[in-house]
Amino acid sequence: MNARALALAALLLGTAAALSVTGTVVGTVPSDLRVSGWAVSPAGQPLEELVSVPVTGNTFRLEIPTSPPTFRAQTALSPRNVAWPGVLDPVRVSAQPQTAELKFFTYRDLNRSGQRDASEPLREVTLDTERGTLFVVWVSGDVDVQASRGYAVSLVRGWNAFEVEVGRAVRIAPFKDGVARVTLELGR
């Protein structure tokens, strides 16, 4: 493959550096616990596991891949299907690229295979940052999304990560590689 073809492939797949999320799990952690990131449907149902790592000594480090999710996990962005943290109607989008939201789950890797099996239940978790909740979304093209209570975000082609703080107003700040905290109520 020549240099031009490689440059075009990199442009089509996105050239952003991988996003790293380092975290601490609070509570009693089973030795077989994994933290995973899944592309989800607009209704929040997990469709495709994109990344999974074991929790070691109550810590983990996820490297979100730079490649897009499969077409099956993508949907056209429209005001009707933006059910993101802090978004309330009315919603406005400047374009309608393909999109996929990434949500985080834990599961117990009972057979220690390093991947989730159908018999290993998923449990959705929230990654809390210093200023809010981590939100990760992929878009196939640049788009601005606005909603009530001051929600405004500009997404660039590829994976985007934000800290979303919901109060009387919604505050959004870019998330840089950093530390997130996962709080799990593992219950008995």
VOBA-1610 file (N, C-alpha, C; in pm, whole numbers, padded with zeros to 5 digits, always signed):
BEGIN
Met+00086-00117+00000Met+00000+00000+00000Met+00090+00123+00000Asn+00065+00217-00093Asn+00152+00334-00100Asn+00117+00438+00006Ala+00201+00539+00019Ala+00184+00640+00124Ala+00053+00716+00110Arg+00010+00743-00013Arg-00118+00814-00034Arg-00235+00733+00017Ala-00235+00604-00013Ala-00343+00516+00032Ala-00344+00506+00185Leu-00225+00498+00246Leu-00218+00494+00392Leu-00271+00622+00454Ala-00236+00737+00394Ala-00285+00865+00446Ala-00437+00873+00433Leu-00492+00828+00322Leu-00636+00828+00303Leu-00704+00736+00402Ala-00648+00617+00424Ala-00706+00523+00522Ala-00705+00584+00661Ala-00597+00650+00699Ala-00589+00714+00831Ala-00693+00824+00843Leu-00713+00900+00735Leu-00813+01006+00738Leu-00954+00949+00754Leu-00982+00840+00681Leu-01115+00780+00688Leu-01142+00717+00824Leu-01041+00659+00888Leu-01060+00594+01017Leu-01049+00690+01133Gly-00999+00809+01109Gly-00978+00905+01217Gly-00835+00896+01263Thr-00776+01010+01295Thr-00636+01012+01331Thr-00615+01052+01475Ala-00719+01068+01551Ala-00705+01109+01690Ala-00633+01002+01770Ala-00559+01048+01869Ala-00491+00955+01957Ala-00594+00879+02040Ala-00556+00761+02082Ala-00646+00681+02165Ala-00674+00753+02296Leu-00795+00742+02343Leu-00836+00801+02470Leu-00806+00701+02580Ser-00740+00746+02685Ser-00711+00660+02800Ser-00797+00703+02918Val-00855+00607+02985Val-00934+00633+03105Val-00878+00545+03216Thr-00821+00607+03317Thr-00768+00535+03431Thr-00863+00556+03547Gly-00893+00450+03619Gly-00992+00464+03725Gly-00965+00376+03844Thr-01042+00403+03947Thr-01039+00327+04071Thr-01179+00277+04099Val-01189+00153+04137Val-01318+00095+04172Val-01330+00098+04324Val-01440+00155+04372Val-01464+00167+04515Val-01552+00051+04559Gly-01512-00013+04667Gly-01591-00124+04720Gly-01512-00253+04710Thr-01577-00361+04749Thr-01515-00493+04743Thr-01519-00542+04599Val-01403-00568+04544Val-01392-00603+04403Val-01358-00752+04388Pro-01444-00828+04321Pro-01412-00969+04295Pro-01286-00980+04208Ser-01209-01083+04224Ser-01084-01099+04151Ser-01104-01117+04001Asp-01224-01153+03958Asp-01250-01177+03816Asp-01328-01063+03749Leu-01333-00945+03814Leu-01410-00831+03760Leu-01338-00765+03644Arg-01414-00731+03540Arg-01362-00656+03426Arg-01447-00532+03406Val-01385-00426+03359Val-01454-00303+03317Val-01449-00301+03165Ser-01563-00272+03104Ser-01568-00276+02958Ser-01644-00156+02903Gly-01613-00122+02779Gly-01683-00016+02707Gly-01756-00075+02589Trp-01884-00042+02577Trp-01970-00099+02473Trp-02036+00011+02391Ala-02039-00007+02259Ala-02124+00076+02175Ala-02267+00030+02204Val-02358+00127+02225Val-02495+00094+02263Val-02594+00150+02163Ser-02714+00094+02164Ser-02823+00143+02081Ser-02870+00277+02136Pro-02953+00352+02060Pro-03007+00477+02115Pro-03084+00456+02245Ala-03135+00336+02268Ala-03206+00306+02392Ala-03111+00261+02504Gly-02980+00255+02475Gly-02882+00219+02577Gly-02851+00072+02590Gln-02899-00010+02496Gln-02874-00154+02502Gln-02736-00184+02443Pro-02654-00264+02513Pro-02520-00295+02461Pro-02526-00375+02331Leu-02448-00328+02231Leu-02446-00395+02101Leu-02311-00456+02069Glu-02204-00385+02104Glu-02070-00428+02061Glu-01967-00389+02166Glu-01897-00488+02219Glu-01790-00459+02314Glu-01668-00408+02239Leu-01623-00288+02276Leu-01509-00228+02209Leu-01380-00239+02288Val-01391-00247+02420Val-01273-00256+02505Val-01311-00321+02637Ser-01219-00398+02693Ser-01243-00464+02822Ser-01108-00487+02889Val-01101-00457+03018Val-00977-00480+03093Val-01011-00534+03232Pro-00919-00613+03289Pro-00943-00660+03426Pro-00918-00547+03526Val-00985-00556+03639Val-00958-00465+03750Val-00850-00532+03833Thr-00741-00461+03853Thr-00627-00514+03928Thr-00598-00421+04045Gly-00607-00474+04167Gly-00581-00390+04283Gly-00674-00269+04291Asn-00799-00287+04255Asn-00903-00184+04254Asn-00879-00075+04150Thr-00789-00097+04052Thr-00766+00003+03947Thr-00780-00061+03810Phe-00801+00025+03710Phe-00809-00021+03571Phe-00760+00091+03480Arg-00727+00054+03358Arg-00691+00152+03255Arg-00750+00105+03123Leu-00847+00181+03073Leu-00911+00151+02945Leu-00848+00236+02836Glu-00817+00174+02725Glu-00770+00246+02606Glu-00882+00236+02503Ile-00955+00346+02485Ile-01065+00347+02388Ile-01003+00344+02248Pro-01041+00248+02165Pro-00980+00239+02032Pro-01015+00360+01945Thr-00928+00390+01850Thr-00953+00503+01760Thr-01045+00464+01646Ser-01057+00336+01617Ser-01140+00292+01505Ser-01288+00309+01538Pro-01369+00328+01434Pro-01513+00344+01458Pro-01578+00212+01495Pro-01695+00220+01559Pro-01770+00097+01586Pro-01822+00041+01453Thr-01863-00085+01454Thr-01918-00143+01332Thr-02045-00070+01292Phe-02082-00085+01165Phe-02201-00018+01114Phe-02325-00056+01195Arg-02330-00180+01243Arg-02444-00229+01321Arg-02466-00145+01446Ala-02358-00089+01503Ala-02368-00010+01626Ala-02388+00138+01600Gln-02395+00178+01474Gln-02412+00319+01439Gln-02557+00350+01408Thr-02593+00475+01432Thr-02727+00522+01397Thr-02714+00666+01350Ala-02808+00711+01268Ala-02806+00850+01221Ala-02844+00943+01337Leu-02763+01045+01359Leu-02791+01141+01466Leu-02909+01228+01427Ser-03006+01237+01514Ser-03120+01326+01492Ser-03168+01374+01628Pro-03241+01484+01634Pro-03291+01534+01762Pro-03374+01430+01839Arg-03437+01336+01770Arg-03521+01235+01835Arg-03441+01129+01910Asn-03315+01105+01870Asn-03241+00995+01933Asn-03120+01041+02014Val-03122+01165+02062Val-03015+01213+02149Val-03063+01200+02294Ala-03033+01086+02355Ala-03072+01060+02494Ala-02945+01057+02579Trp-02863+01159+02564Trp-02735+01165+02631Trp-02749+01232+02767Pro-02651+01213+02856Pro-02657+01277+02989Pro-02672+01429+02977Gly-02771+01482+03047Gly-02793+01627+03050Gly-02875+01682+02937Val-02914+01600+02840Val-02989+01650+02724Val-03139+01646+02753Leu-03202+01764+02742Leu-03347+01778+02754Leu-03398+01853+02632Asp-03520+01823+02588Asp-03581+01891+02473Asp-03593+02040+02501Pro-03588+02120+02397Pro-03571+02086+02256Pro-03424+02063+02223Val-03400+01970+02132Val-03265+01935+02087Val-03248+01983+01944Arg-03132+02041+01915Arg-03098+02084+01779Arg-02963+02024+01741Val-02954+01972+01620Val-02827+01921+01568Val-02798+01992+01436Ser-02671+02026+01412Ser-02635+02102+01292Ser-02617+02013+01169Ala-02609+01883+01189Ala-02593+01788+01079Ala-02645+01652+01129Gln-02648+01554+01041Gln-02696+01422+01080Gln-02594+01313+01044Pro-02477+01318+01109Pro-02378+01212+01084Pro-02420+01082+01152Gln-02350+00976+01122Gln-02368+00851+01196Gln-02306+00872+01335Thr-02363+00805+01435Thr-02314+00820+01571Thr-02325+00689+01647Ala-02245+00680+01753Ala-02253+00565+01844Ala-02208+00613+01981Glu-02289+00584+02082Glu-02253+00619+02219Glu-02180+00501+02282Leu-02080+00533+02365Leu-02006+00431+02439Leu-02050+00437+02584Lys-02096+00323+02636Lys-02131+00314+02778Lys-02041+00211+02843Phe-02031+00222+02974Phe-01940+00137+03049Phe-02017+00035+03132Phe-01961-00086+03137Phe-02023-00196+03209Phe-01913-00274+03282Thr-01954-00346+03385Thr-01864-00443+03447Thr-01926-00581+03427Tyr-01842-00681+03435Tyr-01890-00819+03438Tyr-01783-00904+03505Arg-01825-01014+03559Arg-01733-01109+03620Arg-01693-01211+03514Asp-01566-01216+03485Asp-01511-01308+03386Asp-01490-01443+03454Leu-01600-01514+03472Leu-01601-01636+03553Leu-01508-01744+03501Asn-01493-01755+03370Asn-01405-01857+03315Asn-01266-01802+03281Arg-01244-01673+03315Arg-01114-01607+03295Arg-01067-01615+03149Ser-01161-01600+03057Ser-01129-01606+02914Ser-01078-01472+02860Gly-01095-01364+02937Gly-01053-01233+02890Gly-01156-01165+02802Gln-01273-01224+02789Gln-01383-01164+02713Gln-01514-01208+02774Arg-01617-01130+02746Arg-01748-01162+02803Arg-01814-01276+02728Asp-01869-01369+02803Asp-01948-01478+02748Asp-02095-01450+02780Ala-02184-01511+02705Ala-02328-01487+02722Ala-02376-01516+02864Ser-02311-01606+02934Ser-02353-01643+03070Ser-02302-01545+03177Glu-02226-01442+03136Glu-02169-01345+03231Glu-02247-01213+03220Pro-02335-01186+03318Pro-02421-01069+03310Pro-02343-00937+03312Leu-02392-00843+03233Leu-02336-00708+03231Leu-02405-00622+03336Arg-02329-00530+03394Arg-02384-00434+03490Arg-02335-00295+03450Glu-02429-00208+03412Glu-02391-00073+03370Glu-02334+00006+03488Val-02226+00080+03462Val-02164+00163+03565Val-02142+00303+03509Thr-02128+00397+03598Thr-02102+00536+03560Thr-01960+00570+03600Leu-01887+00633+03509Leu-01752+00678+03540Leu-01761+00824+03584Asp-01737+00847+03711Asp-01743+00982+03766Asp-01606+01047+03757Thr-01604+01173+03714Thr-01482+01251+03708Thr-01488+01356+03818Glu-01385+01437+03826Glu-01385+01543+03928Glu-01505+01635+03916Arg-01549+01660+03793Arg-01652+01761+03772Arg-01783+01707+03717Gly-01799+01577+03709Gly-01924+01526+03655Gly-01912+01380+03615Thr-01977+01347+03503Thr-01982+01211+03452Thr-01912+01206+03318Leu-01836+01100+03294Leu-01769+01084+03166Leu-01870+01039+03062Phe-01870+01107+02948Phe-01957+01073+02835Phe-01869+01060+02712Val-01882+00947+02639Val-01801+00921+02520Val-01894+00889+02404Val-01871+00955+02291Val-01954+00935+02172Val-01867+00943+02047Trp-01903+00864+01947Trp-01835+00866+01818Trp-01929+00928+01715Val-01875+01011+01625Val-01953+01065+01514Val-01873+01052+01385Ser-01943+01033+01274Ser-01877+01017+01144Ser-01840+01150+01081Gly-01891+01260+01135Gly-01860+01393+01084Gly-01884+01498+01191Asp-01826+01614+01172Asp-01841+01722+01270Asp-01987+01763+01285Val-02028+01793+01409Val-02167+01832+01435Val-02173+01908+01567Asp-02264+02004+01574Asp-02293+02076+01698Asp-02427+02026+01751Val-02433+02001+01881Val-02557+01955+01945Val-02590+02055+02055Gln-02715+02104+02052Gln-02762+02198+02155Gln-02894+02148+02210Ala-02915+02177+02339Ala-03040+02140+02405Ala-03067+02244+02513Ser-03175+02224+02586Ser-03213+02321+02689Ser-03113+02322+02804Arg-03126+02419+02891Arg-03043+02438+03011Arg-02895+02458+02979Gly-02867+02515+02861Gly-02730+02549+02827Gly-02647+02438+02767Tyr-02710+02325+02734Tyr-02634+02215+02676Tyr-02586+02256+02537Ala-02456+02256+02517Ala-02398+02287+02386Ala-02264+02216+02375Val-02249+02138+02270Val-02124+02066+02249Val-02095+02058+02099Ser-01969+02076+02065Ser-01922+02060+01928Ser-01844+01929+01921Leu-01891+01838+01839Leu-01827+01708+01823Leu-01748+01708+01694Val-01629+01650+01698Val-01547+01637+01579Val-01548+01491+01537Arg-01524+01469+01411Arg-01524+01334+01356Arg-01435+01242+01439Gly-01488+01126+01477Gly-01415+01030+01558Gly-01474+01023+01698Trp-01394+00974+01794Trp-01439+00961+01932Trp-01423+01093+02004Asn-01522+01130+02083Asn-01523+01253+02163Asn-01554+01215+02307Ala-01484+01278+02402Ala-01507+01248+02544Ala-01525+01379+02620Phe-01628+01381+02707Phe-01661+01501+02782Phe-01695+01468+02926Glu-01674+01565+03011Glu-01723+01559+03148Glu-01854+01638+03146Val-01962+01575+03186Val-02093+01639+03186Val-02138+01657+03330Glu-02162+01782+03368Glu-02209+01815+03502Glu-02351+01869+03490Val-02446+01799+03551Val-02586+01837+03540Val-02631+01899+03672Gly-02681+02021+03662Gly-02736+02094+03775Gly-02848+02180+03720Arg-02861+02302+03771Arg-02961+02393+03713Arg-02929+02421+03567Ala-02800+02423+03539Ala-02752+02433+03401Ala-02664+02311+03375Val-02641+02284+03249Val-02554+02174+03212Val-02419+02232+03172Arg-02313+02181+03236Arg-02179+02225+03201Arg-02105+02108+03139Ile-02039+02138+03027Ile-01967+02034+02954Ile-01823+02082+02935Ala-01729+01995+02966Ala-01588+02025+02946Ala-01522+01907+02877Pro-01426+01933+02789Pro-01355+01821+02725Pro-01285+01737+02830Phe-01287+01607+02811Phe-01217+01514+02899Phe-01084+01482+02835Lys-00980+01507+02906Lys-00846+01471+02860Lys-00810+01340+02927Asp-00716+01268+02867Asp-00670+01145+02933Asp-00652+01175+03080Gly-00713+01098+03162Gly-00703+01128+03303Gly-00766+01022+03389Val-00802+01062+03508Val-00851+00968+03608Val-01001+00981+03622Ala-01070+00870+03618Ala-01213+00865+03645Ala-01230+00771+03764Arg-01339+00788+03835Arg-01364+00703+03951Arg-01493+00626+03926Val-01487+00496+03942Val-01606+00413+03927Val-01654+00375+04065Thr-01777+00410+04095Thr-01835+00373+04224Thr-01933+00259+04200Leu-01905+00145+04259Leu-01992+00030+04242Leu-02056-00006+04375Glu-02186-00024+04372Glu-02256-00078+04489Glu-02283-00223+04457Leu-02191-00308+04498Leu-02196-00448+04456Leu-02305-00527+04526Gly-02357-00479+04637Gly-02467-00546+04705Gly-02448-00697+04721Arg-02514-00753+04811Arg-02502-00898+04835Arg-02634-00965+04809
//
